[in-house]
Amino acid sequence: MLLTIDVGNTNITLGLYKGEKRGPSFRIATNHAAMPDEYGMKFLSLLAHAQIASQDLTGICMASVVPPLTGKIIQTCQDYLHLDPLNVDAGTKTGVRILYEDPKAVGADRIVDCAAVQRLYGGPACVVDFGTGTTFDAITTEGDYLGGAIAPGIGIAAEALFSRAAKLSRVDLVRPPSVIGRNTPHAMQSGLLFGYVGLVEGMVARFRKELGPEMKVIATGGLAEIIAKETDVLEIVAPWLTLDGLRIIWGLNQ
């Protein structure tokens, strides 16, 4: 059984695969201060919850966009799961040709997403990843990574609003009763949710002008489903796309 790990700035996602079939998947908060022992206990607890023993694992494939945590997670895998993980970086075989001006500057998760889309959906495509940042990645008809755009994530925008405006308090990111808020919490929810829907729709339209009308749009990340309910431009919702990409890359490197 393969364990895949996506280390992001806000969340760490983990998924178990038996062949091409994805089994239990988990999402935990990223703790930049946590030590390998702490992550080790969390990982073992999640595996136990899924009734999986560490001895059942045959491999681990991971990607990280948090350099200070990369070594900690590798050590966790070695000490607690007794396996050396394949850490996807610039030297890993991914099957993706990177057309970015500086290929090493592209986050590993974005290339992993591209590998998944290339294999599962085909290009041309735009991947919208709702994470710490909201990223838009362009994949050509040939499956090459062309480039993309990066905007602040919804969480970052909300936190900036709370911290910089003394009279505004935190609100849950849920759909308000109407676009026109009749109280402050509803007005904030409208601005955050529908404002980002407008951002996504506008960016997708601009990407389509450059990639062509046949462009597919795939949404991933923790907030993908919430946004997808409010717009029809997100054609495919794949919350675990990065984990699927890690599974594909693992296969290419065996």
Helices and strands as residue ranges (DSSP letters): E 2-7, E 11-18, E 21-29, H 36-49, G 54-56, E 59-64, H 67-80, E 86-87, G 103-105, H 108-120, E 125-130, E 133-139, E 145-152, H 154-164, H 184-211, E 216-221, H 224-228, E 236-237, H 241-252
